[in-house]
């Protein structure tokens, strides 16, 4: 059933996401330039919501990209 598909949510940490969904690493890397640093290096333990706010990244856009990956 489609309802059982786990979605990436704003309260998940970057570490939780990349550990469970290896294919999302490239998505995070694509935002490194905007962030001005390596997101996976500097924000690994932050919830996605907090990390997006810290770097001025559109959370909805990021969630869409991560969930597509």
PDB file of N, CA, C and O in Angstrom:
ATOM      1  N   UNK A   1       0.837  -1.196   0.000  1.00  0.00           N
ATOM      2  CA  UNK A   1       0.000   0.000   0.000  1.00  0.00           C
ATOM      3  C   UNK A   1       0.873   1.248   0.000  1.00  0.00           C
ATOM      4  O   UNK A   1       1.918   1.285   0.650  1.00  0.00           O
ATOM      5  N   UNK A   2       0.446   2.245  -0.717  1.00  0.00           N
ATOM      6  CA  UNK A   2       1.194   3.490  -0.814  1.00  0.00           C
ATOM      7  C   UNK A   2       1.284   4.211   0.531  1.00  0.00           C
ATOM      8  O   UNK A   2       2.239   4.951   0.767  1.00  0.00           O
ATOM      9  N   UNK A   3       0.315   4.010   1.406  1.00  0.00           N
ATOM     10  CA  UNK A   3       0.312   4.680   2.700  1.00  0.00           C
ATOM     11  C   UNK A   3       1.467   4.227   3.595  1.00  0.00           C
ATOM     12  O   UNK A   3       1.838   4.932   4.534  1.00  0.00           O
ATOM     13  N   UNK A   4       2.032   3.063   3.308  1.00  0.00           N
ATOM     14  CA  UNK A   4       3.114   2.543   4.132  1.00  0.00           C
ATOM     15  C   UNK A   4       4.488   3.053   3.708  1.00  0.00           C
ATOM     16  O   UNK A   4       5.487   2.750   4.361  1.00  0.00           O
ATOM     17  N   UNK A   5       4.549   3.821   2.626  1.00  0.00           N
ATOM     18  CA  UNK A   5       5.817   4.364   2.167  1.00  0.00           C
ATOM     19  C   UNK A   5       6.239   5.476   3.125  1.00  0.00           C
ATOM     20  O   UNK A   5       5.512   6.449   3.328  1.00  0.00           O
ATOM     21  N   UNK A   6       7.415   5.314   3.704  1.00  0.00           N
ATOM     22  CA  UNK A   6       7.912   6.310   4.648  1.00  0.00           C
ATOM     23  C   UNK A   6       8.391   7.535   3.883  1.00  0.00           C
ATOM     24  O   UNK A   6       9.130   7.433   2.903  1.00  0.00           O
ATOM     25  N   UNK A   7       7.960   8.668   4.346  1.00  0.00           N
ATOM     26  CA  UNK A   7       8.374   9.923   3.723  1.00  0.00           C
ATOM     27  C   UNK A   7       9.391  10.620   4.604  1.00  0.00           C
ATOM     28  O   UNK A   7       9.382  10.465   5.825  1.00  0.00           O
ATOM     29  N   UNK A   8      10.253  11.375   3.989  1.00  0.00           N
ATOM     30  CA  UNK A   8      11.209  12.195   4.719  1.00  0.00           C
ATOM     31  C   UNK A   8      10.450  13.390   5.271  1.00  0.00           C
ATOM     32  O   UNK A   8       9.700  14.050   4.552  1.00  0.00           O
ATOM     33  N   UNK A   9      10.651  13.663   6.548  1.00  0.00           N
ATOM     34  CA  UNK A   9       9.919  14.746   7.200  1.00  0.00           C
ATOM     35  C   UNK A   9      10.873  15.784   7.791  1.00  0.00           C
ATOM     36  O   UNK A   9      12.048  15.490   8.009  1.00  0.00           O
ATOM     37  N   UNK A  10      10.373  16.998   8.051  1.00  0.00           N
ATOM     38  CA  UNK A  10      11.212  18.101   8.534  1.00  0.00           C
ATOM     39  C   UNK A  10      11.895  17.840   9.876  1.00  0.00           C
ATOM     40  O   UNK A  10      12.905  18.473  10.186  1.00  0.00           O
ATOM     41  N   UNK A  11      11.358  16.919  10.671  1.00  0.00           N
ATOM     42  CA  UNK A  11      11.948  16.667  11.987  1.00  0.00           C
ATOM     43  C   UNK A  11      13.071  15.632  11.948  1.00  0.00           C
ATOM     44  O   UNK A  11      13.739  15.409  12.957  1.00  0.00           O
ATOM     45  N   UNK A  12      13.287  14.996  10.788  1.00  0.00           N
ATOM     46  CA  UNK A  12      14.384  14.031  10.650  1.00  0.00           C
ATOM     47  C   UNK A  12      15.712  14.779  10.529  1.00  0.00           C
ATOM     48  O   UNK A  12      15.780  15.835   9.900  1.00  0.00           O
ATOM     49  N   UNK A  13      16.765  14.227  11.135  1.00  0.00           N
ATOM     50  CA  UNK A  13      18.081  14.857  11.000  1.00  0.00           C
ATOM     51  C   UNK A  13      18.690  14.500   9.640  1.00  0.00           C
ATOM     52  O   UNK A  13      18.288  13.535   8.989  1.00  0.00           O
ATOM     53  N   UNK A  14      19.652  15.294   9.244  1.00  0.00           N
ATOM     54  CA  UNK A  14      20.360  15.024   7.992  1.00  0.00           C
ATOM     55  C   UNK A  14      20.974  13.617   8.061  1.00  0.00           C
ATOM     56  O   UNK A  14      20.937  12.876   7.079  1.00  0.00           O
ATOM     57  N   UNK A  15      21.532  13.255   9.211  1.00  0.00           N
ATOM     58  CA  UNK A  15      22.117  11.922   9.386  1.00  0.00           C
ATOM     59  C   UNK A  15      21.077  10.820   9.196  1.00  0.00           C
ATOM     60  O   UNK A  15      21.338   9.832   8.510  1.00  0.00           O
ATOM     61  N   UNK A  16      19.903  10.984   9.800  1.00  0.00           N
ATOM     62  CA  UNK A  16      18.835   9.989   9.639  1.00  0.00           C
ATOM     63  C   UNK A  16      18.505   9.788   8.162  1.00  0.00           C
ATOM     64  O   UNK A  16      18.329   8.662   7.697  1.00  0.00           O
ATOM     65  N   UNK A  17      18.426  10.884   7.447  1.00  0.00           N
ATOM     66  CA  UNK A  17      18.023  10.843   6.035  1.00  0.00           C
ATOM     67  C   UNK A  17      19.085  10.155   5.170  1.00  0.00           C
ATOM     68  O   UNK A  17      18.773   9.237   4.411  1.00  0.00           O
ATOM     69  N   UNK A  18      20.343  10.603   5.290  1.00  0.00           N
ATOM     70  CA  UNK A  18      21.380  10.021   4.426  1.00  0.00           C
ATOM     71  C   UNK A  18      21.711   8.585   4.821  1.00  0.00           C
ATOM     72  O   UNK A  18      22.153   7.800   3.981  1.00  0.00           O
ATOM     73  N   UNK A  19      21.505   8.235   6.081  1.00  0.00           N
ATOM     74  CA  UNK A  19      21.745   6.850   6.516  1.00  0.00           C
ATOM     75  C   UNK A  19      20.713   5.907   5.926  1.00  0.00           C
ATOM     76  O   UNK A  19      21.043   4.805   5.488  1.00  0.00           O
ATOM     77  N   UNK A  20      19.461   6.344   5.918  1.00  0.00           N
ATOM     78  CA  UNK A  20      18.378   5.491   5.439  1.00  0.00           C
ATOM     79  C   UNK A  20      18.198   5.552   3.923  1.00  0.00           C
ATOM     80  O   UNK A  20      17.791   4.576   3.293  1.00  0.00           O
ATOM     81  N   UNK A  21      18.508   6.713   3.353  1.00  0.00           N
ATOM     82  CA  UNK A  21      18.302   6.931   1.919  1.00  0.00           C
ATOM     83  C   UNK A  21      19.601   7.463   1.304  1.00  0.00           C
ATOM     84  O   UNK A  21      19.767   8.671   1.140  1.00  0.00           O
ATOM     85  N   UNK A  22      20.513   6.556   0.969  1.00  0.00           N
ATOM     86  CA  UNK A  22      21.841   6.934   0.449  1.00  0.00           C
ATOM     87  C   UNK A  22      21.757   7.852  -0.779  1.00  0.00           C
ATOM     88  O   UNK A  22      22.622   8.701  -0.994  1.00  0.00           O
ATOM     89  N   UNK A  23      20.707   7.663  -1.573  1.00  0.00           N
ATOM     90  CA  UNK A  23      20.565   8.448  -2.807  1.00  0.00           C
ATOM     91  C   UNK A  23      20.313   9.933  -2.540  1.00  0.00           C
ATOM     92  O   UNK A  23      20.384  10.737  -3.470  1.00  0.00           O
ATOM     93  N   UNK A  24      20.022  10.314  -1.297  1.00  0.00           N
ATOM     94  CA  UNK A  24      19.768  11.728  -0.977  1.00  0.00           C
ATOM     95  C   UNK A  24      21.059  12.529  -0.795  1.00  0.00           C
ATOM     96  O   UNK A  24      21.026  13.760  -0.768  1.00  0.00           O
ATOM     97  N   UNK A  25      22.176  11.847  -0.672  1.00  0.00           N
ATOM     98  CA  UNK A  25      23.451  12.559  -0.477  1.00  0.00           C
ATOM     99  C   UNK A  25      23.685  13.557  -1.611  1.00  0.00           C
ATOM    100  O   UNK A  25      24.116  14.683  -1.363  1.00  0.00           O
ATOM    101  N   UNK A  26      23.406  13.156  -2.850  1.00  0.00           N
ATOM    102  CA  UNK A  26      23.592  14.060  -3.985  1.00  0.00           C
ATOM    103  C   UNK A  26      22.684  15.281  -3.907  1.00  0.00           C
ATOM    104  O   UNK A  26      23.060  16.367  -4.349  1.00  0.00           O
ATOM    105  N   UNK A  27      21.496  15.106  -3.348  1.00  0.00           N
ATOM    106  CA  UNK A  27      20.573  16.243  -3.183  1.00  0.00           C
ATOM    107  C   UNK A  27      21.193  17.246  -2.212  1.00  0.00           C
ATOM    108  O   UNK A  27      21.233  18.445  -2.490  1.00  0.00           O
ATOM    109  N   UNK A  28      21.673  16.752  -1.075  1.00  0.00           N
ATOM    110  CA  UNK A  28      22.310  17.657  -0.108  1.00  0.00           C
ATOM    111  C   UNK A  28      23.526  18.341  -0.724  1.00  0.00           C
ATOM    112  O   UNK A  28      23.733  19.537  -0.522  1.00  0.00           O
ATOM    113  N   UNK A  29      24.334  17.587  -1.478  1.00  0.00           N
ATOM    114  CA  UNK A  29      25.515  18.168  -2.118  1.00  0.00           C
ATOM    115  C   UNK A  29      25.137  19.285  -3.087  1.00  0.00           C
ATOM    116  O   UNK A  29      25.884  20.249  -3.253  1.00  0.00           O
ATOM    117  N   UNK A  30      23.982  19.153  -3.723  1.00  0.00           N
ATOM    118  CA  UNK A  30      23.554  20.178  -4.683  1.00  0.00           C
ATOM    119  C   UNK A  30      23.222  21.509  -3.991  1.00  0.00           C
ATOM    120  O   UNK A  30      23.147  22.547  -4.649  1.00  0.00           O
ATOM    121  N   UNK A  31      23.025  21.480  -2.683  1.00  0.00           N
ATOM    122  CA  UNK A  31      22.736  22.703  -1.922  1.00  0.00           C
ATOM    123  C   UNK A  31      23.971  23.252  -1.209  1.00  0.00           C
ATOM    124  O   UNK A  31      23.891  24.296  -0.561  1.00  0.00           O
ATOM    125  N   UNK A  32      25.100  22.574  -1.316  1.00  0.00           N
ATOM    126  CA  UNK A  32      26.315  23.011  -0.622  1.00  0.00           C
ATOM    127  C   UNK A  32      26.750  24.414  -1.035  1.00  0.00           C
ATOM    128  O   UNK A  32      27.148  25.216  -0.189  1.00  0.00           O
ATOM    129  N   UNK A  33      26.678  24.712  -2.326  1.00  0.00           N
ATOM    130  CA  UNK A  33      27.112  26.030  -2.794  1.00  0.00           C
ATOM    131  C   UNK A  33      26.238  27.129  -2.191  1.00  0.00           C
ATOM    132  O   UNK A  33      26.745  28.159  -1.746  1.00  0.00           O
ATOM    133  N   UNK A  34      24.925  26.907  -2.179  1.00  0.00           N
ATOM    134  CA  UNK A  34      24.006  27.882  -1.585  1.00  0.00           C
ATOM    135  C   UNK A  34      24.290  28.042  -0.088  1.00  0.00           C
ATOM    136  O   UNK A  34      24.238  29.151   0.444  1.00  0.00           O
ATOM    137  N   UNK A  35      24.586  26.939   0.576  1.00  0.00           N
ATOM    138  CA  UNK A  35      24.852  26.966   2.011  1.00  0.00           C
ATOM    139  C   UNK A  35      26.214  27.588   2.317  1.00  0.00           C
ATOM    140  O   UNK A  35      26.429  28.125   3.403  1.00  0.00           O
ATOM    141  N   UNK A  36      27.123  27.510   1.361  1.00  0.00           N
ATOM    142  CA  UNK A  36      28.459  28.053   1.564  1.00  0.00           C
ATOM    143  C   UNK A  36      29.380  27.101   2.312  1.00  0.00           C
ATOM    144  O   UNK A  36      30.501  27.465   2.667  1.00  0.00           O
ATOM    145  N   UNK A  37      28.914  25.895   2.547  1.00  0.00           N
ATOM    146  CA  UNK A  37      29.722  24.862   3.196  1.00  0.00           C
ATOM    147  C   UNK A  37      29.083  23.501   2.950  1.00  0.00           C
ATOM    148  O   UNK A  37      27.975  23.409   2.421  1.00  0.00           O
ATOM    149  N   UNK A  38      29.778  22.469   3.331  1.00  0.00           N
ATOM    150  CA  UNK A  38      29.268  21.105   3.165  1.00  0.00           C
ATOM    151  C   UNK A  38      28.173  20.843   4.200  1.00  0.00           C
ATOM    152  O   UNK A  38      28.442  20.782   5.400  1.00  0.00           O
ATOM    153  N   UNK A  39      26.958  20.692   3.729  1.00  0.00           N
ATOM    154  CA  UNK A  39      25.826  20.463   4.637  1.00  0.00           C
ATOM    155  C   UNK A  39      25.996  19.163   5.407  1.00  0.00           C
ATOM    156  O   UNK A  39      25.758  19.119   6.614  1.00  0.00           O
ATOM    157  N   UNK A  40      26.406  18.104   4.718  1.00  0.00           N
ATOM    158  CA  UNK A  40      26.572  16.810   5.389  1.00  0.00           C
ATOM    159  C   UNK A  40      27.725  16.840   6.395  1.00  0.00           C
ATOM    160  O   UNK A  40      27.757  16.028   7.320  1.00  0.00           O
ATOM    161  N   UNK A  41      28.666  17.766   6.225  1.00  0.00           N
ATOM    162  CA  UNK A  41      29.785  17.887   7.167  1.00  0.00           C
ATOM    163  C   UNK A  41      29.399  18.737   8.381  1.00  0.00           C
ATOM    164  O   UNK A  41      29.746  18.403   9.514  1.00  0.00           O
ATOM    165  N   UNK A  42      28.692  19.819   8.142  1.00  0.00           N
ATOM    166  CA  UNK A  42      28.449  20.814   9.184  1.00  0.00           C
ATOM    167  C   UNK A  42      27.088  20.722   9.870  1.00  0.00           C
ATOM    168  O   UNK A  42      26.921  21.262  10.964  1.00  0.00           O
ATOM    169  N   UNK A  43      26.118  20.055   9.260  1.00  0.00           N
ATOM    170  CA  UNK A  43      24.760  20.030   9.821  1.00  0.00           C
ATOM    171  C   UNK A  43      24.197  18.623   9.941  1.00  0.00           C
ATOM    172  O   UNK A  43      22.982  18.432   9.903  1.00  0.00           O
ATOM    173  N   UNK A  44      25.063  17.654  10.085  1.00  0.00           N
ATOM    174  CA  UNK A  44      24.656  16.252  10.081  1.00  0.00           C
ATOM    175  C   UNK A  44      23.635  15.915  11.168  1.00  0.00           C
ATOM    176  O   UNK A  44      22.748  15.089  10.951  1.00  0.00           O
ATOM    177  N   UNK A  45      23.757  16.549  12.332  1.00  0.00           N
ATOM    178  CA  UNK A  45      22.893  16.199  13.457  1.00  0.00           C
ATOM    179  C   UNK A  45      21.707  17.148  13.624  1.00  0.00           C
ATOM    180  O   UNK A  45      20.948  17.033  14.587  1.00  0.00           O
ATOM    181  N   UNK A  46      21.547  18.076  12.695  1.00  0.00           N
ATOM    182  CA  UNK A  46      20.437  19.030  12.781  1.00  0.00           C
ATOM    183  C   UNK A  46      19.195  18.485  12.086  1.00  0.00           C
ATOM    184  O   UNK A  46      19.293  17.807  11.064  1.00  0.00           O
ATOM    185  N   UNK A  47      18.027  18.787  12.649  1.00  0.00           N
ATOM    186  CA  UNK A  47      16.782  18.443  11.933  1.00  0.00           C
ATOM    187  C   UNK A  47      16.738  19.208  10.615  1.00  0.00           C
ATOM    188  O   UNK A  47      17.240  20.327  10.513  1.00  0.00           O
ATOM    189  N   UNK A  48      16.139  18.595   9.625  1.00  0.00           N
ATOM    190  CA  UNK A  48      16.052  19.180   8.292  1.00  0.00           C
ATOM    191  C   UNK A  48      15.485  20.598   8.332  1.00  0.00           C
ATOM    192  O   UNK A  48      15.987  21.500   7.662  1.00  0.00           O
ATOM    193  N   UNK A  49      14.449  20.776   9.115  1.00  0.00           N
ATOM    194  CA  UNK A  49      13.781  22.077   9.251  1.00  0.00           C
ATOM    195  C   UNK A  49      14.753  23.159   9.732  1.00  0.00           C
ATOM    196  O   UNK A  49      14.779  24.262   9.187  1.00  0.00           O
ATOM    197  N   UNK A  50      15.543  22.840  10.746  1.00  0.00           N
ATOM    198  CA  UNK A  50      16.505  23.797  11.294  1.00  0.00           C
ATOM    199  C   UNK A  50      17.636  24.069  10.310  1.00  0.00           C
ATOM    200  O   UNK A  50      18.072  25.209  10.149  1.00  0.00           O
ATOM    201  N   UNK A  51      18.109  23.008   9.650  1.00  0.00           N
ATOM    202  CA  UNK A  51      19.182  23.157   8.672  1.00  0.00           C
ATOM    203  C   UNK A  51      18.741  24.043   7.517  1.00  0.00           C
ATOM    204  O   UNK A  51      19.496  24.911   7.078  1.00  0.00           O
ATOM    205  N   UNK A  52      17.528  23.834   7.023  1.00  0.00           N
ATOM    206  CA  UNK A  52      17.023  24.645   5.903  1.00  0.00           C
ATOM    207  C   UNK A  52      16.935  26.120   6.302  1.00  0.00           C
ATOM    208  O   UNK A  52      17.307  27.000   5.526  1.00  0.00           O
ATOM    209  N   UNK A  53      16.446  26.381   7.500  1.00  0.00           N
ATOM    210  CA  UNK A  53      16.339  27.765   7.983  1.00  0.00           C
ATOM    211  C   UNK A  53      17.723  28.398   8.131  1.00  0.00           C
ATOM    212  O   UNK A  53      17.915  29.566   7.793  1.00  0.00           O
ATOM    213  N   UNK A  54      18.674  27.633   8.631  1.00  0.00           N
ATOM    214  CA  UNK A  54      20.045  28.121   8.850  1.00  0.00           C
ATOM    215  C   UNK A  54      20.683  28.594   7.547  1.00  0.00           C
ATOM    216  O   UNK A  54      21.400  29.594   7.532  1.00  0.00           O
ATOM    217  N   UNK A  55      20.424  27.879   6.457  1.00  0.00           N
ATOM    218  CA  UNK A  55      21.058  28.188   5.174  1.00  0.00           C
ATOM    219  C   UNK A  55      20.141  28.919   4.190  1.00  0.00           C
ATOM    220  O   UNK A  55      20.548  29.188   3.060  1.00  0.00           O
ATOM    221  N   UNK A  56      18.929  29.241   4.595  1.00  0.00           N
ATOM    222  CA  UNK A  56      18.010  29.940   3.692  1.00  0.00           C
ATOM    223  C   UNK A  56      17.530  29.080   2.536  1.00  0.00           C
ATOM    224  O   UNK A  56      17.285  29.578   1.438  1.00  0.00           O
ATOM    225  N   UNK A  57      17.400  27.784   2.793  1.00  0.00           N
ATOM    226  CA  UNK A  57      16.946  26.834   1.774  1.00  0.00           C
ATOM    227  C   UNK A  57      15.437  26.660   1.898  1.00  0.00           C
ATOM    228  O   UNK A  57      14.914  26.522   3.004  1.00  0.00           O
ATOM    229  N   UNK A  58      14.740  26.666   0.770  1.00  0.00           N
ATOM    230  CA  UNK A  58      13.292  26.464   0.759  1.00  0.00           C
ATOM    231  C   UNK A  58      12.987  25.028   1.217  1.00  0.00           C
ATOM    232  O   UNK A  58      13.313  24.067   0.520  1.00  0.00           O
ATOM    233  N   UNK A  59      12.362  24.892   2.388  1.00  0.00           N
ATOM    234  CA  UNK A  59      12.115  23.577   2.980  1.00  0.00           C
ATOM    235  C   UNK A  59      11.209  22.719   2.111  1.00  0.00           C
ATOM    236  O   UNK A  59      11.477  21.531   1.932  1.00  0.00           O
ATOM    237  N   UNK A  60      10.148  23.291   1.572  1.00  0.00           N
ATOM    238  CA  UNK A  60       9.224  22.511   0.732  1.00  0.00           C
ATOM    239  C   UNK A  60       9.924  21.987  -0.520  1.00  0.00           C
ATOM    240  O   UNK A  60       9.729  20.840  -0.922  1.00  0.00           O
ATOM    241  N   UNK A  61      10.739  22.843  -1.126  1.00  0.00           N
ATOM    242  CA  UNK A  61      11.490  22.449  -2.328  1.00  0.00           C
ATOM    243  C   UNK A  61      12.474  21.321  -1.988  1.00  0.00           C
ATOM    244  O   UNK A  61      12.605  20.352  -2.736  1.00  0.00           O
ATOM    245  N   UNK A  62      13.156  21.462  -0.861  1.00  0.00           N
ATOM    246  CA  UNK A  62      14.118  20.449  -0.433  1.00  0.00           C
ATOM    247  C   UNK A  62      13.416  19.123  -0.130  1.00  0.00           C
ATOM    248  O   UNK A  62      13.884  18.064  -0.550  1.00  0.00           O
ATOM    249  N   UNK A  63      12.312  19.177   0.587  1.00  0.00           N
ATOM    250  CA  UNK A  63      11.555  17.961   0.914  1.00  0.00           C
ATOM    251  C   UNK A  63      11.067  17.240  -0.349  1.00  0.00           C
ATOM    252  O   UNK A  63      11.118  16.014  -0.440  1.00  0.00           O
ATOM    253  N   UNK A  64      10.603  18.016  -1.302  1.00  0.00           N
ATOM    254  CA  UNK A  64      10.148  17.443  -2.568  1.00  0.00           C
ATOM    255  C   UNK A  64      11.289  16.719  -3.267  1.00  0.00           C
ATOM    256  O   UNK A  64      11.125  15.590  -3.728  1.00  0.00           O
ATOM    257  N   UNK A  65      12.450  17.372  -3.346  1.00  0.00           N
ATOM    258  CA  UNK A  65      13.615  16.776  -4.004  1.00  0.00           C
ATOM    259  C   UNK A  65      14.080  15.522  -3.269  1.00  0.00           C
ATOM    260  O   UNK A  65      14.402  14.518  -3.903  1.00  0.00           O
ATOM    261  N   UNK A  66      14.118  15.572  -1.951  1.00  0.00           N
ATOM    262  CA  UNK A  66      14.570  14.416  -1.166  1.00  0.00           C
ATOM    263  C   UNK A  66      13.607  13.245  -1.309  1.00  0.00           C
ATOM    264  O   UNK A  66      14.035  12.103  -1.477  1.00  0.00           O
ATOM    265  N   UNK A  67      12.323  13.520  -1.245  1.00  0.00           N
ATOM    266  CA  UNK A  67      11.337  12.441  -1.355  1.00  0.00           C
ATOM    267  C   UNK A  67      11.276  11.839  -2.760  1.00  0.00           C
ATOM    268  O   UNK A  67      10.921  10.670  -2.914  1.00  0.00           O
ATOM    269  N   UNK A  68      11.618  12.624  -3.786  1.00  0.00           N
ATOM    270  CA  UNK A  68      11.686  12.084  -5.146  1.00  0.00           C
ATOM    271  C   UNK A  68      12.873  11.149  -5.304  1.00  0.00           C
ATOM    272  O   UNK A  68      12.809  10.149  -6.020  1.00  0.00           O
ATOM    273  N   UNK A  69      13.968  11.499  -4.615  1.00  0.00           N
ATOM    274  CA  UNK A  69      15.191  10.682  -4.718  1.00  0.00           C
ATOM    275  C   UNK A  69      14.939   9.314  -4.104  1.00  0.00           C
ATOM    276  O   UNK A  69      15.836   8.471  -4.085  1.00  0.00           O
TER     277      UNK A  69
END
